[in-house]
Amino acid sequence: MAAPRLPAFDFARLPGVTSEHLQLQEAIRAFVEGEIQPNADAWDEAGAFPRELYRKAGEVGLLGLGWPAEYGGTPADHVARMLSSIELARGGIGGVTAGLGSHTIMLWPVIAGAPEPVRREVVPAILSGERIGALAITEPSGGSDVARLTTRALRVAGGWTLSGSKMFITSGMRADWLLVAARTGGPGAGGVSLFLVDGAAPGLTRTPLRKIGWWASDTAALYFDEVFVPDERLVGEVDRGFSLVMRSRYFW
């Protein structure tokens, strides 16, 4: 059964809403009604939604909403993001919204701190839906407290090796790129660095997690057994990753 529609409301009456906002809203509404609502129950029961949905979301500009145009983003202000959030809520399945939006908490540090060739490789592919990105911070012992994380990155020839584990990572099973926070220095926020890890990297294993909600969201535990990360995949400066994470600003 399709999720019930929210009561009709004339968004054009809201301050700051333009015809461009309404056109974007209609495009996202058509996407939700055509692709998400009819499949919501089946995807929740299956515990997943098709990977192809990322590409379709990218085609309507949803994944690129508010991101720089030079990387394939779609110009957007707070009104556009608000309207897109309202339309996604009409789908009635929070797990899909969480999965499609996992890049919104990992891409800003990449844009702000990764070398330009890496940005050109990664960001457009994620915003188009051809690839999937995820942020890996939360750990079994310290939750999402970045300053207390224990996953360790050790310096080796040509890069770093990561050892440790992450928990409750949205899009963790299917992500092509994982932005991983690891300790490179002493205790506290000052000793944390960010690394862009390839989803196919040797030494990385993933386990799907069962949940009491958001069933359709791909959520995983990740394990890093001396996973090698080349120097150019260090995002930002060594021991300065905490500030990059705190500056993340793109959300639906």
SEFI-154921 format. One record per residue: residue in three letters; residue number from 1; y, x, z of N, C-alpha, C, O in turn. Coordinates in steps of 0.05 Angstrom, whole numbers. Example, Ala and Ser with C-alpha at 12.3 -4.5 7.8 and 13.67 -1.06 7.14 Angstrom:
(ALA, 1, (-114, 264, 156), (-90, 246, 156), (-66, 264, 156), (-66, 285, 169)) (SER, 2, (-45, 257, 142), (-21, 273, 143), (1, 258, 157), (23, 268, 161)) 
//
This chain:
(MET, 1, (-24, 17, 0), (0, 0, 0), (25, 18, 0), (27, 36, 16)) (ALA, 2, (44, 12, -18), (68, 27, -19), (85, 22, 6), (85, 1, 17)) (ALA, 3, (100, 43, 14), (118, 41, 37), (140, 20, 31), (149, 19, 9)) (PRO, 4, (148, 5, 52), (169, -15, 47), (196, -2, 41), (202, 20, 51)) (ARG, 5, (211, -15, 24), (238, -5, 17), (257, -10, 40), (255, -30, 55)) (LEU, 6, (276, 8, 43), (297, 4, 63), (316, -18, 53), (317, -22, 29)) (PRO, 7, (329, -31, 71), (348, -52, 62), (369, -41, 43), (378, -17, 46)) (ALA, 8, (378, -57, 24), (398, -48, 4), (424, -42, 18), (432, -56, 37)) (PHE, 9, (437, -22, 8), (464, -14, 19), (480, -3, -4), (471, 12, -20)) (ASP, 10, (506, -11, -4), (524, -2, -25), (535, 25, -18), (556, 27, -4)) (PHE, 11, (522, 47, -26), (531, 74, -19), (558, 81, -32), (572, 98, -22)) (ALA, 12, (565, 67, -54), (590, 73, -67), (614, 67, -49), (636, 76, -54)) (ARG, 13, (610, 51, -28), (632, 44, -10), (637, 66, 11), (657, 65, 25)) (LEU, 14, (619, 85, 13), (622, 106, 33), (644, 126, 24), (647, 132, 0)) (PRO, 15, (660, 136, 43), (681, 156, 36), (669, 181, 24), (649, 192, 34)) (GLY, 16, (681, 191, 2), (672, 215, -10), (650, 213, -30), (643, 233, -43)) (VAL, 17, (639, 189, -34), (617, 185, -53), (629, 182, -81), (645, 164, -86)) (THR, 18, (620, 198, -100), (630, 197, -128), (608, 187, -146), (585, 183, -138)) (SER, 19, (615, 183, -171), (595, 174, -191), (574, 195, -195), (551, 188, -200)) (GLU, 20, (581, 221, -193), (561, 242, -195), (541, 241, -172), (517, 245, -176)) (HIS, 21, (550, 235, -148), (532, 231, -126), (512, 209, -131), (489, 212, -127)) (LEU, 22, (523, 187, -142), (506, 163, -146), (485, 168, -168), (463, 158, -167)) (GLN, 23, (493, 184, -188), (474, 191, -210), (451, 208, -199), (428, 204, -206)) (LEU, 24, (459, 227, -182), (438, 244, -169), (420, 226, -152), (396, 230, -152)) (GLN, 25, (432, 208, -137), (416, 191, -119), (396, 174, -136), (373, 171, -128)) (GLU, 26, (405, 164, -158), (388, 147, -175), (365, 164, -186), (342, 154, -188)) (ALA, 27, (370, 189, -193), (349, 206, -204), (328, 212, -183), (304, 211, -188)) (ILE, 28, (337, 217, -158), (318, 223, -137), (303, 197, -129), (279, 198, -123)) (ARG, 29, (317, 174, -129), (304, 149, -123), (282, 143, -143), (260, 134, -136)) (ALA, 30, (287, 148, -168), (267, 143, -189), (243, 161, -185), (220, 153, -189)) (PHE, 31, (249, 186, -177), (227, 205, -172), (210, 196, -148), (185, 197, -150)) (VAL, 32, (223, 187, -127), (209, 178, -103), (192, 153, -109), (169, 151, -102)) (GLU, 33, (205, 134, -123), (191, 109, -128), (168, 112, -149), (148, 98, -148)) (GLY, 34, (172, 131, -167), (152, 135, -188), (129, 154, -180), (106, 150, -188)) (GLU, 35, (136, 175, -164), (116, 195, -159), (106, 195, -130), (82, 202, -126)) (ILE, 36, (122, 187, -111), (114, 190, -83), (104, 163, -71), (82, 162, -60)) (GLN, 37, (120, 142, -73), (113, 117, -59), (85, 107, -67), (70, 98, -50)) (PRO, 38, (78, 107, -93), (52, 95, -100), (28, 112, -90), (6, 101, -88)) (ASN, 39, (33, 137, -82), (11, 154, -74), (12, 161, -44), (-6, 176, -35)) (ALA, 40, (31, 151, -29), (35, 160, -2), (11, 157, 15), (3, 176, 29)) (ASP, 41, (-2, 133, 15), (-25, 129, 32), (-48, 147, 24), (-62, 158, 42)) (ALA, 42, (-53, 150, -1), (-76, 166, -11), (-72, 195, -3), (-90, 209, 5)) (TRP, 43, (-47, 205, -6), (-41, 233, 1), (-44, 238, 31), (-54, 259, 39)) (ASP, 44, (-35, 219, 47), (-38, 222, 76), (-68, 224, 83), (-76, 241, 99)) (GLU, 45, (-83, 206, 72), (-112, 206, 78), (-126, 231, 68), (-144, 241, 81)) (ALA, 46, (-116, 241, 45), (-128, 266, 34), (-119, 291, 49), (-132, 312, 47)) (GLY, 47, (-97, 289, 64), (-86, 312, 78), (-72, 331, 60), (-68, 355, 68)) (ALA, 48, (-63, 323, 37), (-50, 341, 18), (-37, 324, -4), (-45, 301, -9)) (PHE, 49, (-19, 336, -19), (-8, 324, -43), (-10, 345, -66), (-12, 368, -60)) (PRO, 50, (-10, 336, -91), (-15, 354, -113), (7, 376, -115), (31, 370, -111)) (ARG, 51, (-1, 399, -122), (18, 421, -126), (38, 415, -148), (60, 424, -148)) (GLU, 52, (29, 399, -168), (45, 392, -190), (71, 377, -181), (91, 377, -196)) (LEU, 53, (71, 365, -158), (94, 351, -149), (118, 369, -145), (141, 361, -147)) (TYR, 54, (113, 394, -138), (135, 414, -136), (150, 417, -162), (174, 416, -163)) (ARG, 55, (135, 419, -184), (147, 423, -210), (163, 398, -217), (185, 400, -228)) (LYS, 56, (152, 374, -212), (166, 350, -218), (192, 347, -201), (213, 338, -211)) (ALA, 57, (191, 355, -176), (215, 355, -159), (235, 374, -169), (259, 369, -168)) (GLY, 58, (226, 397, -180), (244, 416, -191), (258, 406, -216), (281, 412, -221)) (GLU, 59, (244, 390, -232), (255, 380, -257), (278, 360, -252), (297, 359, -268)) (VAL, 60, (278, 346, -230), (299, 327, -224), (321, 340, -207), (341, 327, -199)) (GLY, 61, (319, 366, -202), (339, 381, -188), (337, 379, -158), (355, 389, -144)) (LEU, 62, (316, 367, -147), (314, 364, -118), (310, 390, -104), (323, 395, -83)) (LEU, 63, (293, 407, -114), (287, 432, -100), (311, 451, -100), (315, 467, -82)) (GLY, 64, (328, 449, -121), (350, 467, -124), (376, 457, -112), (397, 469, -114)) (LEU, 65, (375, 434, -98), (399, 421, -88), (414, 438, -68), (403, 445, -47)) (GLY, 66, (438, 446, -76), (455, 461, -58), (452, 491, -60), (465, 506, -46)) (TRP, 67, (434, 501, -77), (429, 529, -80), (446, 541, -103), (454, 525, -121)) (PRO, 68, (451, 566, -103), (469, 578, -124), (459, 573, -152), (435, 576, -158)) (ALA, 69, (478, 566, -170), (471, 560, -197), (460, 584, -212), (443, 582, -230)) (GLU, 70, (468, 608, -204), (459, 633, -217), (429, 637, -214), (417, 652, -229)) (TYR, 71, (417, 623, -194), (388, 626, -190), (374, 600, -198), (351, 596, -190)) (GLY, 72, (388, 582, -212), (375, 557, -220), (380, 534, -202), (367, 513, -204)) (GLY, 73, (399, 537, -183), (405, 516, -164), (422, 494, -176), (433, 496, -198)) (THR, 74, (424, 472, -161), (440, 448, -169), (464, 446, -150), (460, 444, -126)) (PRO, 75, (489, 446, -160), (512, 442, -143), (509, 417, -125), (502, 396, -135)) (ALA, 76, (516, 420, -100), (513, 397, -82), (530, 402, -57), (533, 425, -48)) (ASP, 77, (542, 380, -46), (556, 382, -21), (541, 366, 0), (518, 358, -5)) (HIS, 78, (553, 362, 23), (539, 349, 45), (533, 320, 38), (513, 309, 47)) (VAL, 79, (549, 307, 21), (543, 279, 13), (518, 278, -4), (501, 261, -1)) (ALA, 80, (516, 297, -23), (492, 297, -41), (467, 302, -24), (446, 290, -29)) (ARG, 81, (469, 320, -5), (445, 326, 12), (438, 301, 29), (415, 295, 34)) (MET, 82, (459, 288, 39), (454, 264, 55), (439, 242, 39), (420, 231, 48)) (LEU, 83, (450, 238, 14), (437, 217, -3), (409, 224, -11), (392, 207, -12)) (SER, 84, (404, 250, -15), (377, 258, -23), (358, 254, 1), (335, 247, -3)) (SER, 85, (367, 260, 25), (351, 256, 49), (344, 226, 52), (321, 219, 59)) (ILE, 86, (363, 209, 47), (358, 180, 49), (337, 171, 29), (319, 156, 36)) (GLU, 87, (340, 181, 5), (321, 173, -16), (293, 183, -10), (273, 170, -15)) (LEU, 88, (291, 208, 0), (264, 219, 6), (251, 203, 29), (227, 199, 29)) (ALA, 89, (268, 193, 47), (257, 177, 69), (245, 151, 59), (227, 140, 72)) (ARG, 90, (254, 141, 36), (242, 117, 25), (213, 121, 17), (198, 102, 15)) (GLY, 91, (205, 146, 13), (177, 151, 6), (158, 144, 28), (134, 139, 23)) (GLY, 92, (168, 143, 53), (151, 135, 76), (129, 155, 83), (109, 147, 95)) (ILE, 93, (133, 180, 76), (112, 200, 81), (125, 227, 87), (131, 242, 69)) (GLY, 94, (130, 232, 113), (145, 256, 121), (131, 282, 114), (145, 302, 110)) (GLY, 95, (105, 282, 112), (91, 306, 105), (97, 316, 77), (98, 341, 73)) (VAL, 96, (102, 298, 58), (110, 307, 31), (138, 319, 32), (143, 340, 20)) (THR, 97, (157, 306, 46), (184, 316, 48), (183, 344, 61), (198, 362, 52)) (ALA, 98, (167, 348, 82), (166, 374, 95), (154, 395, 76), (165, 417, 75)) (GLY, 99, (134, 388, 61), (121, 407, 43), (140, 415, 20), (142, 438, 14)) (LEU, 100, (152, 395, 8), (170, 401, -14), (194, 417, -5), (206, 432, -21)) (GLY, 101, (202, 414, 20), (226, 427, 31), (220, 453, 46), (239, 463, 59)) (SER, 102, (196, 464, 45), (191, 488, 60), (208, 512, 52), (213, 530, 67)) (HIS, 103, (217, 511, 27), (234, 534, 17), (262, 533, 29), (276, 553, 29)) (THR, 104, (270, 510, 40), (298, 507, 50), (303, 524, 75), (326, 528, 82)) (ILE, 105, (282, 533, 88), (285, 550, 112), (278, 579, 107), (279, 595, 125)) (MET, 106, (270, 586, 82), (263, 613, 77), (279, 627, 55), (280, 651, 54)) (LEU, 107, (292, 611, 38), (305, 624, 15), (332, 636, 21), (340, 656, 9)) (TRP, 108, (347, 625, 40), (373, 636, 45), (372, 666, 54), (387, 682, 43)) (PRO, 109, (354, 673, 72), (352, 702, 79), (344, 719, 55), (354, 742, 52)) (VAL, 110, (328, 708, 36), (320, 723, 12), (345, 728, -5), (350, 750, -14)) (ILE, 111, (361, 707, -9), (385, 709, -25), (405, 728, -12), (418, 744, -26)) (ALA, 112, (407, 727, 14), (427, 743, 28), (418, 772, 32), (435, 790, 34)) (GLY, 113, (392, 777, 33), (383, 804, 40), (364, 818, 22), (360, 842, 25)) (ALA, 114, (351, 805, 3), (332, 818, -14), (346, 833, -37), (367, 825, -45)) (PRO, 115, (333, 854, -48), (345, 867, -71), (347, 848, -94), (331, 829, -97)) (GLU, 116, (367, 852, -112), (371, 833, -133), (347, 829, -151), (342, 806, -158)) (PRO, 117, (332, 849, -159), (308, 844, -176), (288, 825, -162), (275, 808, -175)) (VAL, 118, (286, 827, -135), (268, 809, -121), (279, 781, -121), (264, 762, -124)) (ARG, 119, (305, 778, -116), (318, 751, -117), (313, 738, -144), (307, 715, -146)) (ARG, 120, (317, 754, -166), (314, 743, -193), (285, 735, -198), (280, 716, -214)) (GLU, 121, (266, 748, -186), (238, 741, -190), (230, 717, -174), (216, 699, -184)) (VAL, 122, (240, 715, -149), (229, 695, -130), (245, 669, -131), (233, 647, -133)) (VAL, 123, (271, 670, -129), (287, 646, -124), (285, 625, -147), (278, 602, -141)) (PRO, 124, (289, 633, -172), (287, 613, -193), (260, 600, -195), (257, 577, -201)) (ALA, 125, (239, 616, -190), (212, 606, -192), (206, 585, -171), (192, 565, -176)) (ILE, 126, (218, 588, -147), (214, 569, -125), (231, 544, -131), (221, 522, -127)) (LEU, 127, (256, 547, -139), (273, 524, -144), (264, 507, -167), (270, 483, -168)) (SER, 128, (249, 519, -186), (238, 503, -208), (212, 489, -201), (203, 472, -215)) (GLY, 129, (200, 497, -178), (175, 485, -170), (151, 500, -182), (128, 491, -178)) (GLU, 130, (155, 522, -196), (133, 536, -207), (118, 553, -186), (95, 558, -188)) (ARG, 131, (133, 560, -165), (121, 575, -143), (130, 562, -116), (149, 546, -116)) (ILE, 132, (116, 568, -95), (121, 555, -69), (128, 577, -48), (115, 598, -48)) (GLY, 133, (148, 572, -32), (156, 591, -12), (154, 579, 16), (157, 555, 19)) (ALA, 134, (149, 596, 36), (147, 587, 64), (158, 608, 83), (158, 632, 76)) (LEU, 135, (167, 599, 106), (177, 616, 127), (156, 619, 148), (145, 598, 158)) (ALA, 136, (150, 643, 156), (129, 648, 176), (141, 662, 200), (143, 687, 201)) (ILE, 137, (148, 647, 221), (160, 657, 245), (143, 649, 270), (136, 666, 286)) (THR, 138, (137, 623, 272), (123, 613, 296), (97, 627, 301), (81, 632, 283)) (GLU, 139, (92, 634, 327), (68, 648, 335), (53, 632, 357), (65, 616, 370)) (PRO, 140, (27, 638, 361), (12, 624, 381), (24, 627, 409), (22, 609, 426)) (SER, 141, (35, 650, 415), (44, 656, 443), (73, 649, 448), (80, 640, 470)) (GLY, 142, (90, 653, 428), (119, 650, 432), (132, 627, 417), (157, 625, 418)) (GLY, 143, (116, 611, 403), (128, 589, 388), (147, 599, 367), (142, 619, 354)) (SER, 144, (170, 586, 365), (190, 593, 345), (212, 611, 357), (234, 614, 346)) (ASP, 145, (207, 622, 381), (226, 640, 393), (225, 667, 379), (208, 684, 385)) (VAL, 146, (244, 671, 360), (244, 695, 343), (245, 720, 360), (232, 740, 353)) (ALA, 147, (260, 719, 381), (264, 743, 398), (239, 752, 412), (237, 774, 422)) (ARG, 148, (219, 734, 415), (194, 741, 430), (170, 746, 412), (148, 749, 422)) (LEU, 149, (173, 746, 386), (150, 748, 369), (136, 776, 372), (149, 795, 379)) (THR, 150, (110, 776, 366), (94, 800, 371), (81, 811, 346), (71, 833, 346)) (THR, 151, (82, 796, 324), (71, 807, 299), (86, 833, 293), (110, 834, 294)) (ARG, 152, (71, 854, 287), (82, 881, 285), (81, 892, 256), (61, 888, 242)) (ALA, 153, (103, 905, 248), (104, 919, 222), (107, 949, 228), (125, 957, 241)) (LEU, 154, (88, 965, 217), (89, 993, 221), (96, 1007, 195), (86, 1000, 173)) (ARG, 155, (112, 1028, 197), (121, 1043, 173), (98, 1060, 163), (84, 1074, 178)) (VAL, 156, (93, 1058, 136), (73, 1075, 123), (85, 1085, 97), (108, 1077, 90)) (ALA, 157, (71, 1102, 83), (81, 1113, 58), (86, 1090, 38), (68, 1075, 31)) (GLY, 158, (111, 1087, 28), (117, 1068, 8), (123, 1040, 18), (128, 1022, 2)) (GLY, 159, (121, 1036, 44), (126, 1009, 54), (118, 1005, 83), (124, 1022, 100)) (TRP, 160, (106, 982, 89), (99, 974, 116), (72, 961, 117), (63, 951, 96)) (THR, 161, (59, 961, 140), (35, 944, 144), (40, 924, 166), (51, 931, 187)) (LEU, 162, (33, 899, 161), (37, 877, 180), (11, 870, 194), (-10, 867, 181)) (SER, 163, (12, 867, 220), (-12, 859, 236), (-3, 838, 256), (17, 842, 270)) (GLY, 164, (-17, 816, 258), (-11, 795, 277), (-18, 768, 266), (-34, 766, 248)) (SER, 165, (-6, 747, 278), (-13, 720, 269), (11, 702, 271), (29, 707, 287)) (LYS, 166, (10, 681, 255), (31, 660, 255), (17, 633, 257), (-6, 630, 250)) (MET, 167, (32, 613, 268), (19, 587, 273), (38, 565, 264), (62, 568, 265)) (PHE, 168, (26, 542, 256), (41, 518, 248), (60, 523, 224), (83, 514, 225)) (ILE, 169, (51, 539, 204), (68, 546, 182), (67, 525, 160), (46, 521, 148)) (THR, 170, (89, 512, 155), (90, 492, 134), (88, 505, 107), (102, 524, 101)) (SER, 171, (70, 494, 90), (63, 505, 64), (48, 532, 66), (47, 548, 48)) (GLY, 172, (37, 537, 90), (24, 562, 95), (-1, 567, 79), (-8, 590, 73)) (MET, 173, (-16, 546, 71), (-40, 550, 56), (-35, 556, 27), (-50, 571, 14)) (ARG, 174, (-14, 544, 15), (-10, 546, -13), (13, 563, -22), (18, 567, -46)) (ALA, 175, (29, 573, -3), (53, 588, -10), (47, 613, -26), (28, 627, -20)) (ASP, 176, (62, 617, -47), (59, 641, -64), (74, 665, -51), (66, 688, -55)) (TRP, 177, (95, 658, -36), (110, 679, -22), (116, 669, 7), (124, 646, 11)) (LEU, 178, (111, 687, 26), (116, 681, 54), (138, 700, 64), (135, 725, 62)) (LEU, 179, (159, 689, 75), (179, 706, 88), (170, 708, 117), (172, 689, 133)) (VAL, 180, (162, 732, 125), (149, 737, 151), (167, 753, 169), (178, 774, 161)) (ALA, 181, (171, 744, 193), (186, 758, 213), (166, 775, 230), (146, 765, 240)) (ALA, 182, (172, 801, 232), (155, 819, 246), (171, 839, 263), (194, 845, 256)) (ARG, 183, (159, 849, 284), (173, 868, 301), (171, 896, 290), (149, 906, 286)) (THR, 184, (194, 908, 285), (196, 936, 276), (208, 954, 297), (207, 978, 295)) (GLY, 185, (221, 942, 317), (234, 958, 338), (225, 949, 366), (203, 940, 370)) (GLY, 186, (244, 951, 385), (238, 944, 412), (238, 914, 417), (240, 899, 398)) (PRO, 187, (236, 906, 442), (235, 878, 449), (261, 864, 444), (282, 877, 442)) (GLY, 188, (260, 837, 441), (284, 822, 437), (291, 818, 408), (277, 826, 390)) (ALA, 189, (314, 805, 403), (323, 798, 376), (329, 822, 359), (328, 821, 335)) (GLY, 190, (337, 844, 372), (346, 867, 357), (324, 883, 343), (330, 901, 327)) (GLY, 191, (299, 877, 349), (277, 892, 337), (261, 878, 317), (238, 885, 311)) (VAL, 192, (272, 857, 304), (258, 840, 285), (267, 845, 257), (291, 847, 251)) (SER, 193, (248, 847, 238), (254, 850, 210), (240, 829, 194), (221, 817, 203)) (LEU, 194, (249, 824, 169), (238, 804, 152), (224, 817, 128), (235, 836, 116)) (PHE, 195, (201, 807, 120), (186, 818, 98), (177, 795, 80), (168, 774, 89)) (LEU, 196, (179, 799, 54), (169, 779, 34), (141, 787, 26), (137, 807, 12)) (VAL, 197, (122, 771, 35), (94, 777, 31), (82, 760, 9), (86, 736, 8)) (ASP, 198, (68, 773, -9), (54, 759, -31), (31, 743, -19), (16, 754, -3)) (GLY, 199, (28, 719, -28), (7, 701, -18), (-21, 711, -24), (-40, 703, -11)) (ALA, 200, (-23, 729, -44), (-50, 740, -51), (-54, 768, -39), (-73, 782, -47)) (ALA, 201, (-37, 777, -20), (-39, 804, -9), (-65, 808, 5), (-73, 791, 21)) (PRO, 202, (-79, 830, 1), (-104, 836, 16), (-97, 838, 46), (-77, 849, 54)) (GLY, 203, (-115, 827, 62), (-112, 828, 91), (-99, 802, 102), (-99, 799, 126)) (LEU, 204, (-89, 785, 84), (-78, 759, 93), (-99, 738, 91), (-111, 734, 70)) (THR, 205, (-104, 724, 113), (-122, 701, 113), (-108, 677, 124), (-89, 680, 140)) (ARG, 206, (-116, 653, 116), (-103, 628, 123), (-124, 608, 132), (-146, 606, 121)) (THR, 207, (-116, 592, 152), (-134, 571, 162), (-117, 545, 163), (-96, 545, 176)) (PRO, 208, (-127, 523, 151), (-112, 498, 152), (-114, 486, 180), (-134, 489, 194)) (LEU, 209, (-92, 472, 189), (-91, 460, 215), (-91, 430, 213), (-78, 419, 196)) (ARG, 210, (-106, 417, 231), (-105, 388, 232), (-82, 380, 250), (-75, 394, 269)) (LYS, 211, (-70, 357, 244), (-46, 348, 259), (-48, 319, 266), (-64, 304, 254)) (ILE, 212, (-31, 310, 284), (-31, 281, 291), (-11, 266, 274), (-11, 241, 274)) (GLY, 213, (5, 280, 259), (24, 268, 240), (29, 287, 217), (18, 309, 216)) (TRP, 214, (45, 278, 198), (51, 295, 174), (25, 304, 161), (22, 327, 153)) (TRP, 215, (6, 286, 159), (-21, 294, 149), (-19, 307, 121), (-34, 326, 116)) (ALA, 216, (-2, 297, 104), (-1, 308, 77), (13, 335, 75), (13, 348, 54)) (SER, 217, (25, 344, 97), (38, 370, 97), (17, 392, 100), (1, 391, 119)) (ASP, 218, (18, 411, 83), (1, 435, 85), (11, 452, 108), (33, 464, 106)) (THR, 219, (-4, 453, 130), (4, 468, 153), (-19, 488, 160), (-42, 480, 161)) (ALA, 220, (-12, 513, 166), (-32, 533, 169), (-27, 553, 192), (-5, 556, 201)) (ALA, 221, (-49, 565, 200), (-48, 589, 216), (-52, 613, 197), (-69, 612, 180)) (LEU, 222, (-36, 634, 201), (-37, 657, 183), (-45, 682, 200), (-37, 685, 223)) (TYR, 223, (-61, 699, 188), (-71, 723, 201), (-66, 747, 183), (-74, 748, 160)) (PHE, 224, (-53, 767, 194), (-46, 791, 180), (-61, 815, 191), (-57, 823, 214)) (ASP, 225, (-78, 826, 174), (-94, 849, 183), (-86, 874, 166), (-97, 879, 145)) (GLU, 226, (-65, 887, 176), (-54, 911, 162), (-47, 904, 133), (-55, 918, 114)) (VAL, 227, (-32, 882, 130), (-24, 873, 103), (-1, 892, 94), (19, 895, 107)) (PHE, 228, (-5, 904, 71), (15, 923, 61), (38, 908, 47), (33, 890, 31)) (VAL, 229, (63, 916, 53), (86, 904, 40), (103, 928, 30), (112, 944, 46)) (PRO, 230, (108, 929, 4), (124, 951, -7), (153, 951, 3), (163, 930, 11)) (ASP, 231, (166, 974, 2), (193, 977, 12), (212, 956, 1), (229, 946, 15)) (GLU, 232, (210, 951, -25), (229, 932, -38), (226, 903, -28), (243, 887, -35)) (ARG, 233, (205, 898, -13), (201, 871, -2), (211, 868, 27), (207, 847, 39)) (LEU, 234, (224, 889, 37), (238, 886, 62), (264, 870, 56), (279, 877, 38)) (VAL, 235, (268, 848, 71), (291, 831, 66), (312, 836, 87), (308, 831, 111)) (GLY, 236, (335, 847, 79), (355, 855, 97), (350, 882, 109), (334, 897, 99)) (GLU, 237, (364, 888, 130), (361, 915, 143), (339, 914, 164), (333, 894, 176)) (VAL, 238, (328, 938, 169), (308, 941, 190), (321, 933, 217), (343, 941, 223)) (ASP, 239, (306, 918, 232), (313, 908, 259), (336, 888, 258), (347, 882, 280)) (ARG, 240, (344, 878, 235), (367, 859, 233), (358, 832, 222), (375, 817, 213)) (GLY, 241, (333, 827, 222), (323, 802, 211), (331, 777, 226), (334, 755, 215)) (PHE, 242, (334, 780, 252), (340, 756, 269), (366, 743, 260), (368, 719, 257)) (SER, 243, (387, 759, 254), (412, 748, 246), (410, 734, 219), (424, 714, 214)) (LEU, 244, (393, 744, 201), (390, 731, 175), (377, 703, 178), (386, 684, 166)) (VAL, 245, (357, 701, 196), (344, 676, 200), (364, 656, 212), (365, 632, 205)) (MET, 246, (381, 665, 231), (400, 648, 244), (422, 638, 225), (435, 618, 231)) (ARG, 247, (426, 652, 203), (446, 644, 184), (436, 625, 163), (451, 616, 146)) (SER, 248, (410, 619, 163), (399, 600, 143), (415, 574, 145), (421, 564, 167)) (ARG, 249, (422, 563, 122), (441, 540, 122), (434, 518, 102), (448, 498, 102)) (TYR, 250, (414, 521, 86), (408, 500, 66), (386, 482, 75), (363, 490, 78)) (PHE, 251, (394, 457, 80), (374, 437, 88), (380, 411, 73), (403, 406, 65)) (TRP, 252, (360, 394, 70), (364, 367, 58), (377, 349, 79), (382, 326, 74)) 
//
